[in-house]
């Protein structure tokens, strides 16, 4: 029983799989054909993965700018603790 719960938690804990399941349910409700369902689920998964990669790259770029602004303008306030270190160029 514990193995089953661990599998379900790990499987549904993955956001890509969860979004793909939601797309699957939507396509089944619309009574799409089997090839349309498979295509729709795969496109949803690939799109969500690509979106996550882009969001990670954008977040990393903004994190670098935040470090730059904190050091350049001596900002204090709502900044994560790991950004309060000195920049690598000093």
C-alpha positions in Angstrom: 0.0 0.0 0.0 2.8 2.4 0.8 4.4 1.6 -2.6 1.2 2.6 -4.3 0.9 5.9 -2.3 4.5 6.7 -3.0 4.0 6.1 -6.7 0.9 8.2 -6.9 2.4 11.0 -5.0 5.5 11.0 -7.2 3.6 10.6 -10.4 1.0 13.3 -9.6 3.6 15.5 -8.0 5.1 16.2 -11.4 3.5 19.3 -12.8 3.9 18.2 -16.4 2.1 15.0 -15.8 -0.7 16.7 -13.9 -1.3 19.3 -16.7 -1.2 16.5 -19.3 -3.9 14.6 -17.3 -6.0 17.7 -17.2 -5.6 18.0 -21.0 -6.5 14.3 -21.4 -9.7 14.8 -19.4 -10.6 17.8 -21.5 -10.0 16.0 -24.7 -12.0 13.0 -23.5 -14.9 15.2 -22.5 -14.9 16.8 -26.0 -15.0 13.2 -27.5 -12.0 13.7 -29.7 -10.6 10.8 -31.7 -7.7 8.7 -30.3 -5.0 10.3 -32.5 -6.2 13.8 -31.5 -6.1 12.8 -27.8 -2.5 11.4 -28.1 -1.4 14.5 -30.1 -3.0 16.9 -27.7 -1.5 15.3 -24.6 2.0 15.1 -26.1 1.8 18.7 -27.3 0.7 19.8 -23.8 3.5 18.0 -22.1 6.2 19.3 -24.5 4.8 22.8 -24.3 4.7 22.8 -20.5 8.3 21.6 -20.4 9.4 24.3 -22.8 7.5 26.9 -20.8 9.3 25.7 -17.6 12.7 26.0 -19.3 11.9 29.5 -20.4 10.6 30.5 -17.0 13.8 29.2 -15.4 16.0 31.1 -17.8 14.0 34.3 -17.2 14.1 33.9 -13.5 17.8 33.4 -13.5 18.3 36.5 -15.7 16.1 38.6 -13.4 18.0 37.2 -10.3 21.2 38.6 -11.8 19.7 42.0 -12.3 18.3 42.0 -8.8 21.8 41.3 -7.4 23.1 44.2 -9.6 20.5 46.6 -8.4 20.9 45.6 -4.7 24.6 46.3 -4.9 24.5 49.4 -7.2 21.8 51.3 -5.3 22.4 49.9 -1.8 18.8 48.6 -1.6 17.5 47.0 1.5 14.1 45.3 2.0 12.5 42.4 0.3 15.5 40.6 -1.2 16.3 36.9 -0.6 19.2 36.3 1.7 21.3 34.7 -0.9 21.3 37.9 -3.0 22.8 40.0 -0.2 26.3 38.7 -0.9 28.9 40.7 -2.7 28.9 40.4 -6.5 31.6 38.3 -8.1 33.3 41.2 -9.9 34.4 42.8 -6.6 
